[in-house]
Amino acid sequence: MVKKENISKQIEVNEKKVYVLAEHKKNPDYVTKKQQVFIIGSKGIPANYGGYETFVDKLTEYQASQHIRYHVARLGKDNMRYEYNDAKCFNVRVPDIGAAKAIYYDMAALQRCINYCKARPSIKNPIFYVLACRIGPFIGYYKKQIKKLGGKLYVNPDGHEWKRAKWSAPVRKYWKISEAGMVKHADLLICDSINIERYIQESYRKYNPRTTFIAYGSDTQASSLTDDDPKLLAWYQDKGLQKKEYYLVVGRFVPENNYETMIREFMKSNSKKNFAIITTANEMFLKELENKLHFKQDSRIKFVGTVYDQKLLKKIRENAYGYFHGHEVGGTNPSLLEALGSTDLNLLLDVGFNREVGIDTALYWNKEKGNLADLINRADAMDCEEVEMLGKKAKQRIREAYSWEYIVKEYETLFENCNKRK
């Protein structure tokens, strides 16, 4: 817990209380006693959205080790320093420069962390953990400084960012070049998917990359809302839905998440249930799909907007008859883990990322015409016991391999033993 004399005031960040820190002390002797880990690349904590943001939030929330001190960069509008979950957090001001903003942010945050260590010779063997591969062309410059400090550069390579359809060809090329740079200079790449680790090893064999696998985390705790909660009932009434009478998908409204296939196949199916789509706005993509599919003529297809109330969203997942997961880009996807931890019947796109997580706890489909429609018809005909059994297996899978307690323990072991790695 932060000492009272180091606090200047208490404020709220993302609706959570944090302690704003006073000016730096001249001799922070405590830093010599712990492994210092600097996390760059998330938008910061406390988090109320985002995969990396949630990861960092949980990594600090579930911290059990007394030998690690986390420092977390946050994309901000000032230079405020504060403490949250016993982590030292600092804002990084970034000019509004469009697509390059994230690159600028990572570089500025990393340099801040390096400068922090340079000013404190008592910090030994710091770890700089960079989330995503945005600054590969420039990372060599920072790696030289890190090496002089006796530090280590750890990288989370995310998952095939260069494949995302939202990027133009030049941007996709940059992502691929940047990924190669990060792999080349990293002391260790922490992959949240076995398939991503295999891809790194095979694609960048010439760099002899050092990799390890630690998954993303989730939980199986039920929502605190009841089936008759006024908030839930009001949402159902507004969207024209009922418990166990809808299929669900939650995710960004982008082509690589295969909304076109899911909507087209659901329209072909004989299901009497609805298909509720919780997603972000993307009018251009929506118009494109309507022109192709004419889904507005099918009353079962319901775009229901976004749901940021996490208790409500979890209850909506729990009460869905089935969940569709069409992601084919990325590593261990957070929305998949959340679905397996909440929804009994999960219908997943058959790609390596999803198979390694779901194994035998879900049903699988591909993008061939008629494949998913047939699976939906079969899913509708499944008896309650069979659906319930899949749900139990899915939750057990999350508890055993993807609980935040387990994931955080894996990270703490890795960080504490960083100087023992060859």
N, C-alpha and C positions, 0 to 999 in steps of 0.2 A: 504493500500500500504506500502511495506517495506520502512523504512527510508533510505535515501541516505547514511548516515554514517555507516549503517550496511551492506552495499554491498561492496564486494571486486572486483567483476567483473560480466559481463554478458556473458552467453554462450548459446548454443543450446542443448536441450535434446529432442530426438525424433522429431527433426526439429522445435521445439518451443523454444522461448527465455525464459530463466529463470535467476533469480538473485542469484548468489552465495553469501552466507552469510559469513560475517567476523566471527572471533572467538566469542564465547559466551560472552555476557556482564555479569558482576558480579551480577547486580541487575536488572533483567528484570521485573520491577514492573508491566508492562502491563498484565502479566499473571494472576494477581489477579482479573482482571476485566472481564474475559471471561471464559466460560466453555471450558476446555481443552479436546479435543477429539483426541485420538491417534489411527490411523488406521493401522492395521497390516494384511498382507496376500495377498495384491495385489503386482504385480511386480513394481508398482510405477507410478507416473505421471510426466510429460505429457504422455498420453497414445495414442498409435496408433493401438492397438489390445487388445483383451481380455475382457471378461465380467466384472470381478472385476475392472480391470484397467479403463475401460470406466466409470463404476459406480463412482469410486473415482474422476475421472476427472470431471464428470458432477456435483457431489455433491459439489465440490469446485467452479466450474465455475458458477453455479446457486445460490451460497450462497447469501441469503438475510439478514439473521440474523446478527446483530452486536454483539451478545453475545456469539459467538462460535469461537474458534480458533482450526483449524485442524493441526495435525502433521501426516505426511504420510511417512511410511517406503518405501524404494525403493531398489530392488535388484540391487547392483552396484559392481563396481570393485575397489572402493576407499571409503573414508569416507566423501565425499563431502556433505556439507549442502547447501541447496538453497531454494528459495521461488518461488512458482508458484500458481497462482489463490489465492493469499493471504494465502496459506497454507505453513507451515514450513515442508520441506521435507529433508530426510536424507538417504544417501546411507548406505547399510549394505553389507559388503564384506562377501562372502560365498565361502568356498572351493568347488571344483568340486568333490563331493562325490556321484555322481549318484542319485539314486532315493531318497536318504535321504536329498538331497539338500534343498528341499522345507521345510522339517521339521526343519532342522537346521536354515534356514532363519527366519521362524516364531518365533522360540525360541529366536534367537539372537536379532531380532527386538523388540520383546516384552520386553526382559530384558533391552534393550537400553531405551525404553520408561519409564519403571519403574525406572531405575536409574536416568533418567532426572527429574522425579518428586521427587525422594528422595533428589536430590541435590537442590531442590527449594521448601522449606516448604510453600512458599506462594501459591503454587498450591493446591487448595482444590477440593476434590471430582472429580478427573479425570475419564474420561471414556476411557476404552481400548476396542476398537471394532475389534475383530478378525474375518477375513473373511475365512471361511471354517474350517473344523474340523480335521486339520492335527496333532495337538499336544495334543490330549486328554490324553494320558498316562502320560504326564508331567505337565498338566495344574494346578494340585493341588498345586505344588510348587510355581507357579507364582500367583495363586489366593491368597495364604497366604500373599504375599507381597502387592498385590493390596488392600486387605482388610485393612492392616496396614496403607495404604495411605489414607483410606477413599474412595477408588475408586470403580468403577463398572466394571465388565467384561461382555461385550455384545458380542454375537457370531452370525454370519450369517452361518447357517448350510449347505448352498449350497443344492444340491439335490442328494441323493442316490449315492454318489461317490463309495460306496462299491459294486454297481451293474455293474460298467463299465467293459466291456469285456476285455479291454486292461490290466487290472490288473490280476496277478496270484492269485491263491487261498489264499496264505499266506498274500499277500498285501490287498486283499479284506477283510480278517479277521481283519487285522490291522485297516483298515478304519472304520469297524463297531465298534471295541473296542474304537477307538479314538473318534468316534462320540458320543458314550455313555459317555465318560469322559468329553467332552465339554458340553454336555447337563447337566450333573450332577453339574458341577461347575459354569455354566453361571448364572449371575444375570438376564439376559434377552436374549432370542433367537429371532432375527429378521428374519423372514422367508419371502422370496420373492415370495412365492406361498402359497395359501390357503391349497392346498393338502399337501405341506411339513409341514405346521403348524399342520395339522390334524395328519399326520404321527408321528411327534414329540410327540404330546400329547398322542396318543394311544400307541406308542411303548415304551415310557419312563415314563409311568404314575407313576411308583414307585418313581421317582425323583420330582414329582410335578413341572414340568418345567414351567417357566413363558415365554410366547411367545407373539409375536405380528406379524402382517402381514403388510409389506410395500413392494410393488412390485418393480421390476426393471423398468427403464424408457426408453422412446424412443421419437421420434418426427415424425411429418407428413409433415415437410417442404420439398418441392420438390427439386430435384437436380438442381443445377445452370446450368447444361449442357442442351443444346437443342438437338432435334432429329437429327439435321444436324451437330452437333459438329464433327470436324475432328477426335478427339480422339475416340469418340463412333463409328463412321463409320469405322474407321481403325480396331477397335476391332471386330466389326461385320464381316467385310470382312475376317479378319484373322481366325475367328472361324466358318465361314460359317453359320451365323445366321442373322435373320431379325426381326425387331420390330413386336411384337405380334405373332410371328411364333415359339415361343419356350416356353417350361416349364422350370422352374429353380429350383435349390436347392443350398443353400450356407451353408456350415458347415464343421466341422471336419470329415475326412474320417475314421470313426470308426464304428464297427458293430452295436452298440446300436442306431445309427442314422438311421438304417434300409435302407441302400443303396441297399442291396440285394433285398428287397421287392420292392422298388421303380423302380429299373432297370428291374427286372423280369416282373413286372406288366405293365410297359410302353411298353416293347417288345411285350406283349400279346395284347395290345390295338390296335385299328385301327387308332390312331392319325396320321395325316400327318405332325404334327409339330415335332420339335426337342426337345430333353431333354438335357439341358445344366447343367453341374455339375461343380460348382465352389468349389474347395476343396483343402485341403493340400495333399501332396504326401504321399502315404503309399503303396509301391510297393508290399509288401507281401500280404496285403489285396486285392489289385487290381488283383494280379495274382490268388488269391483264387476265386474271383468273376468271373473272365474270365473263369476259369476252370469249374465253376458251370453253368454259364449263357451263355457263348460265345457271350457276348454283342458286341464284335468287329465286328461281322457279321451284326449288325444292325447300319446303317449309321446315324440313328436318335440320338443314344446315343453319346454324345460329352463331354468328360472330357476336360474342357477348362482352367485348372490351377487355380491359385489364382489371386485375384484382390484386391490390397491394396489401390488403389486410391478410397477414399470414395465417391467422387462425381460421378465417373464413375460407381462404384458398385451400388449406389442408382439409377442411370439412367437405368442400366441394369435390376434392380428389377422393376422399373416403367414400362418398356417396355415389360416385360415378359407377355405372355398370362396367365400363371398360375404359382403358386409357390407351391412346395411340402415341407412339414415339417414332417420329420419322427422321430424326437427326442422323446425318451421315458424315458430318465434319466435326472433328473434335475428339477429345479423350473421354474420360469418365464424365458424362454429362450430368450436371446437378439435377435437372428436371427428371431425368430417368431414375436417379436414386430416390428422389422424392416420391415418384409414382410407385416404385416398388415398395416403398415404406408405407404407402397409404392406400393404394388401389389394389383390389384383389386380382382383377383380370387385366393383364397388360399385353398389348399387341405391338411388337417392336419390329422396326425395319431390320432385316437380316444382314447386318454388317458386323465386322469384327468387334468394334467398340461396344456395340449393344450386346452381342453374344457373350463376351467375356464377363459382363456384369450380370445379365439376366440368366445365363445358362439354362437350366431346366425349369425356371420359375415363371416363364412367359411363353406366349405364342409368337411366331415369327412370320413376316411377310416380305415379299420382294416387289419390285416396281413393274413386273409384268402385268399386262392388262388382265383383269379378272382375278388375280391372285388374292389381293386384299378383300375384294368383295366377297369371294368365297369364304375367306377366313371369318369375316364379319357374320355371315350367315351361320357358320358353324359355331361361332362364339355365342350367338343369340340362342342356339339350341342346347348349350351346355347346361347340365343340372347344377343346382345350388351347391351340392357337396363338392363337385369338381372345381368350381370357381373358388370356393372357400379354401380348398386344399392348396391351390396355386397361390392364393393370397398369403397363407401361412408360410409357405416355402419362401415367398418373396421377402417377407418381413424377416424371416430367419437369416436369409442371405445378407440383408442389410446389417443386421445385428452382428453377424460373425465377421464380415469383411469390410464394412463401410461405416461403422459407428464412428462418431467424432472422437470418442475416448480412445479408440484403437488407432485412428489415423494420427491424432496428436502425439500419442505415445511413440509411434513410428518416427515422426519428425523429431521429437525430443532426443530420442536415441541417436538419430543421425547427426543432429547438431552438436550434441555433447561429445560425440566420438569423431568429430570432423578432423581433428589433428592426428588421429590414428590411421586415417586412410592413406594409402600409398599413392 
